[in-house]
Amino acid sequence: MTNAHDTTSNSKPPADGAVHGAALDWPRLFATRAGRMGASEIRELLKLLDQPDVISFAGGIPDPALFPADAFAAALTGALSGDDQGAALQYSVSEGYRPLRDWLVTRMASLGIDCEADNILITSGSQQALDYLGKLLLSPGDTALVGWPTYLGALQAFNAYEPRYDRLTPLGNRTPQDYRETALTNGGAVKFAYTSADFANPTGETLPESARKKVLDLAEELDIAVIEDAAYQSLRYDGDEVPPLLALDIARNGSIGATRTIYCGSFSKTLAPGLRVGWVCAAKPVITKLVLMKQAADLHSATLNQMAIHRVASDGFEAQLGRIRTTYRARRDAMLASLERHMPEGVRWTRPDGGMFIWVTLPEHLDGAALLAESLETERVAFVPGKAFFADGSGHNTIRLSFSRADEETIEEGIARLGRVVGGG
């Protein structure tokens, strides 16, 4: 009979080869896609906003002083009282709150996009839309055409689905056959072109109408989708409006049902990012599949948030746009003027007609990441190194500056400090 306190009989390792009590080797269990996931440099830099002595041009985030807080307080109170109370706190349909989708139909029509509510899905911010679209369109080894540089959040969303990237050059001289053969050589197919056509993150640049038509031409020849990231589309300060790619696509093909462009919109830059309300507008076969993804992922975006967005947008969206455009225009102008005053010779930057960003190209011998470390240590100024926005890891001598959260006086001081760091490099 074995003594209950005798451990000698248990000295052999378990028959299954496992070491009981040892920490699980989690990386061994992760899917291969997990290796493509990395921390966002931008999200990490947002932590600097809590340090009062740091002047931050890092996060591309709205100024909270411009949020229509009183309007949201009234909207939330209204949604939680009367006949709407039960609906606000209940499960809802995956497609999204119907009154908000109907409002978006009208909004899209003002942009030259004729659609129906069934062409619209409400998402938890446009970032969720990018994740869903990567999941829908990409198999491992497929190619996504993106800008050089492009939005870091898009690369992160697509990376989980293990694509390869090729450079989208709408006004370049590459042929569709070149794109196709390159993709085949790498073991996949070209699936879509991704572009932020208006005041792009990170460059602030806008694609002219001629370039947008070239993107559509390329997509037609390759028979691929176009993902139009329109997060900043409403933030124009100068110049004439340029039709969205989806509007141009409808114009050439007759109806949204015949288009290949998928429009991703957001209320984060205009009303409030914390409520996480965005939308996708596309042909119904795309929306139908995205709805199934939504059902599997989170059932639906928060109904209360959608109701609040709908009430605030319905009551004063254009007035809110006027307010933020006036403020951000002044801050953009202040940053451009400060760059002229304080940047040394050899530094170049974009001059955006809208959005939140200015893209700075430094002399070749400078490195954005090293410059950030020095800037934080010596001058307490933050920005985003540009390398993170390049799918191939190039762009070491570039940086992104955001003017949305700093007032004109702070911009002048911060750019003066940054100029000293760049000049010393």
Residue pairs with C-beta under 8 A, 6 or more apart in sequence:
2 9
13 19
14 20
27 34
32 140
32 162
33 140
33 159
33 160
33 161
33 162
36 159
36 160
36 162
37 156
37 159
37 160
38 156
38 159
40 152
40 153
40 156
40 388
41 152
41 384
41 385
41 388
42 58
42 59
42 60
42 152
42 153
42 384
42 388
45 56
45 58
45 59
45 382
45 384
46 58
46 59
46 61
48 54
48 56
48 58
48 376
48 382
49 56
49 58
49 59
49 405
53 380
54 376
54 380
54 381
54 382
55 380
55 381
55 382
55 406
55 410
55 413
55 414
55 417
56 381
56 382
56 383
56 405
56 406
57 381
57 382
57 383
57 401
57 402
57 403
57 406
57 414
57 418
58 382
58 383
58 384
58 402
59 402
59 405
60 201
60 202
60 356
60 357
60 400
60 402
60 404
61 273
61 402
61 404
61 405
62 268
62 269
62 272
62 273
62 324
62 404
62 405
63 327
63 404
63 405
66 323
66 324
66 327
67 271
67 272
68 271
68 272
68 312
68 316
68 320
71 311
71 312
71 315
71 316
72 272
72 308
72 312
74 311
75 307
75 308
75 311
75 312
76 304
76 308
78 84
78 311
79 85
79 88
79 304
79 307
79 308
79 311
80 88
80 89
80 304
84 307
87 303
87 307
88 303
88 304
88 307
89 303
89 304
90 303
91 299
91 300
91 303
92 300
92 303
92 306
93 300
94 121
94 291
94 294
94 295
94 299
94 300
95 101
95 117
95 118
95 120
95 121
95 122
95 287
95 291
95 294
95 300
96 120
96 121
96 122
96 279
96 300
96 301
96 306
97 122
97 303
97 306
97 307
97 310
98 117
99 307
99 310
100 122
100 277
100 306
100 307
100 309
100 310
100 313
101 117
101 120
101 122
101 279
102 117
103 310
103 313
103 314
104 117
104 120
104 265
104 279
104 281
105 115
105 116
105 117
105 119
105 120
107 313
107 317
108 114
108 115
108 120
108 263
108 281
109 115
111 233
111 243
111 244
111 247
112 243
112 244
112 247
112 250
112 251
113 244
113 246
113 247
113 250
113 256
113 263
113 281
114 250
114 255
114 256
115 256
115 281
118 284
118 287
119 256
119 281
119 282
119 283
119 284
119 287
120 279
120 280
120 281
120 287
121 129
121 279
121 280
121 287
121 290
121 291
121 294
122 277
122 278
122 279
122 300
122 301
122 306
123 129
123 132
123 277
123 278
123 279
123 280
123 294
123 301
124 276
124 277
124 278
124 298
124 301
124 302
125 266
125 268
125 273
125 276
125 277
125 278
126 229
126 230
126 231
126 264
126 265
126 266
126 268
126 278
126 279
127 153
127 157
127 278
128 276
128 278
128 297
129 264
129 278
129 279
129 280
129 290
130 153
130 154
130 157
130 158
130 227
130 229
130 264
131 157
131 160
132 280
132 290
132 293
132 294
132 297
133 157
133 192
133 227
133 262
133 264
133 280
133 290
134 144
134 157
134 158
134 160
134 161
134 163
135 160
135 161
135 293
136 286
136 289
136 290
136 293
137 191
137 192
137 225
138 144
138 158
138 161
138 162
138 163
138 191
139 161
139 188
140 161
140 162
140 163
140 188
141 162
141 163
141 164
141 186
141 187
141 188
142 163
142 164
142 183
142 188
142 189
142 190
142 191
143 163
143 164
143 165
143 166
143 179
143 182
143 183
143 186
143 188
143 189
143 190
143 191
144 158
144 163
144 164
144 165
144 166
144 190
144 191
144 192
144 193
144 194
145 165
145 166
145 167
145 168
145 179
145 190
145 192
145 193
145 194
145 218
145 224
146 154
146 155
146 165
146 166
146 167
146 168
146 193
146 194
146 195
146 391
147 167
147 168
147 194
147 195
147 196
147 200
147 203
148 167
148 168
148 390
148 391
148 392
148 394
148 395
149 202
149 203
149 359
149 386
149 389
149 390
149 395
149 398
150 194
150 196
150 200
150 389
150 390
150 391
151 196
151 200
151 201
151 202
151 229
151 389
152 201
152 202
152 388
152 389
153 201
154 194
154 196
154 229
155 165
155 389
155 391
158 194
163 188
163 191
164 183
164 186
164 188
165 391
165 392
166 179
166 182
166 183
166 190
167 391
168 193
168 194
168 195
168 215
170 195
170 207
170 211
170 212
170 214
170 215
170 218
171 210
171 211
171 214
176 218
176 221
176 222
179 190
179 218
179 222
180 189
180 190
180 222
183 189
183 190
190 222
190 224
191 224
191 225
192 219
192 224
192 225
192 226
192 227
193 215
193 218
193 219
193 224
193 225
193 226
193 227
194 226
194 227
194 229
195 207
195 215
195 226
195 227
195 228
195 229
195 245
196 228
196 229
196 230
196 231
196 232
197 206
197 207
197 212
197 228
197 229
197 230
197 233
197 242
197 244
197 245
198 206
198 207
198 230
198 232
198 233
198 235
198 236
198 242
198 244
198 354
198 355
199 205
199 206
199 232
199 233
199 235
199 236
199 352
199 353
199 354
199 355
199 356
199 357
200 206
200 232
200 355
200 357
201 231
201 232
201 355
201 356
201 357
201 400
202 357
202 359
202 384
202 386
202 389
202 400
203 350
203 352
203 357
203 359
204 350
204 351
204 352
204 354
204 355
204 356
204 357
204 358
204 359
205 350
205 352
205 359
206 242
206 352
206 353
206 354
207 215
207 242
208 242
209 242
209 243
209 248
212 242
212 243
212 245
212 248
213 248
215 226
215 245
216 226
216 245
216 248
216 249
216 252
216 260
216 261
219 225
219 226
219 260
219 261
220 260
224 260
225 260
225 261
225 262
226 245
226 249
226 260
226 261
226 262
227 261
227 262
227 264
228 244
228 245
228 246
228 261
228 262
228 263
228 264
229 264
230 244
230 263
230 264
230 265
230 266
231 264
231 265
231 266
231 268
231 269
232 269
232 354
232 355
232 356
233 244
233 265
234 269
234 270
234 321
235 269
235 270
235 324
235 325
235 328
235 354
235 355
235 356
236 325
236 353
236 354
237 325
237 328
237 329
237 332
237 353
237 354
238 329
238 353
238 354
239 353
243 251
244 263
245 261
245 263
246 256
246 259
246 261
246 262
246 263
246 281
246 282
249 259
249 260
249 261
250 256
250 259
253 259
256 281
256 282
256 283
257 283
257 284
258 283
259 282
259 283
260 283
261 282
262 280
262 281
262 282
262 286
263 280
263 281
263 282
264 278
264 279
264 280
265 278
265 279
265 280
265 281
266 277
266 278
266 279
267 275
267 277
267 278
267 309
267 313
268 276
268 277
268 278
269 356
270 317
270 320
270 321
270 324
271 309
271 312
271 313
271 317
271 320
272 309
275 302
275 305
275 308
275 309
276 301
276 302
276 305
277 301
277 305
277 306
277 309
280 286
280 287
280 290
282 290
294 300
294 301
312 320
325 354
328 354
328 356
328 403
328 404
330 408
331 403
331 404
331 406
331 407
331 408
331 411
332 352
332 358
332 403
334 403
334 408
334 411
334 412
335 358
335 401
335 403
335 411
335 415
336 349
336 351
336 358
338 411
338 412
338 414
338 415
338 416
339 347
339 349
339 358
339 360
339 415
341 415
341 416
341 419
342 415
342 416
342 418
342 419
342 420
343 349
343 360
343 415
343 419
343 422
344 419
344 422
344 423
346 362
346 363
347 360
347 361
347 362
347 363
347 422
348 360
348 361
349 358
349 359
349 360
349 361
349 401
350 358
350 359
351 358
352 358
356 402
356 403
356 404
357 400
357 401
357 402
357 403
358 400
358 401
358 402
358 403
359 386
359 398
359 399
359 400
359 401
360 386
360 398
360 399
360 400
360 401
361 397
361 398
362 368
362 371
362 397
362 398
362 399
362 422
362 425
363 397
363 425
364 397
365 397
365 425
366 397
366 422
366 425
367 385
367 396
367 397
368 383
368 385
368 386
368 387
368 395
368 396
368 397
368 398
368 399
369 385
369 387
369 396
371 385
371 399
371 421
371 422
371 425
372 382
372 383
372 384
372 385
372 399
374 421
374 425
375 381
375 382
375 383
375 417
375 418
375 421
376 382
378 421
379 417
379 418
379 420
379 421
380 417
381 414
381 417
381 418
381 421
383 399
383 400
383 401
383 402
383 418
384 399
384 400
384 402
385 396
385 398
385 399
386 395
386 396
386 397
386 398
386 399
386 400
387 393
387 394
387 395
387 396
387 398
389 395
389 398
389 400
403 411
406 414
